[in-house]
Amino acid sequence: MTHEMLKGSNVPLDAAAVRAVLCWTPGPEVPDVDASALLLGPDGRVRSDEDFVFYNQPRHPSGAVRRLAKKRVEEGLTDTVETDLAGLEPSVEQVVIAASSDGGTFAHVPDLRIVLYDAAAGDGAEALASFHVRPETGEETAMICGELYRRGEAWKFRAVAQGYPTGLIGLATAFGISVEEEAAEEGSEVPEQSAGASGEPVAEPSGPAGAAPSAVPDDATQAIPGPGSGATAAPAVPSVPVPAAPPVPPPPTAPPAYGYPHAGAPQPAYGYPQPAYGYPHAAPQPAAAAAGSPVPDPYFQLPPMGPQFQR
């Protein structure tokens, strides 16, 4: 009799090798499901990337775990992982049986379940255990359906149903698988040009990036209809002259400092600038008297002043 399991329950396994079969009901809106397995060490992580068995690496190097081809059966589609429990290396403490969805979340995968069989028995043998895997949030794209784990010298199977919204990559990296991201993803979409009313792509504006479009209306470049075309040309708009701006007077010039000539003031008629008070004249001095001319008397005095100027 098949043992129907609940989430978190476990069942002992008496078989030396088991087949974990994922089964679901397909449909036009149902995502595709892929089975995978991770071989974990005592620390709960893979020992290397080779411990990840999935559609791109369907067989473990030891041969103890392998992924079989999908099949269509009466109940639906199946994807199977077969594990030789007796042939597993002693450093393997646990084998996680997982599933990933392609094209949607597990909320759109009906009747997902995992069924365990004795690998030595035939196809018609009775199942050892069965567990319906139900997502909790509906956003899961990867699920841990169950796990095979050591308990002393024996093996057991536990029903898990733990989901990941990050897909198979998120599940694998959670157990220590290193995923290398390519610098450029293949199949990246190229942005399409916007189409006009006629369905043809609209040309991108030329000119420097970020330049504003021209404010000239679209009909400004239309040809003026000629005679006999039946269309009336718009009257020409006379151009209005714009008056010139009045001249701006120069700024006033500050008065000169006392005793110094103004920098922009006119010079005296005799051609020398007015000296500052108390300073010698900057103009050249008169030449010495020519030879033979009378020499002024150095003792010459003015006649006495009138009485009004005397003390």
Disulfide bonds with the S-S distance in Angstrom:
none
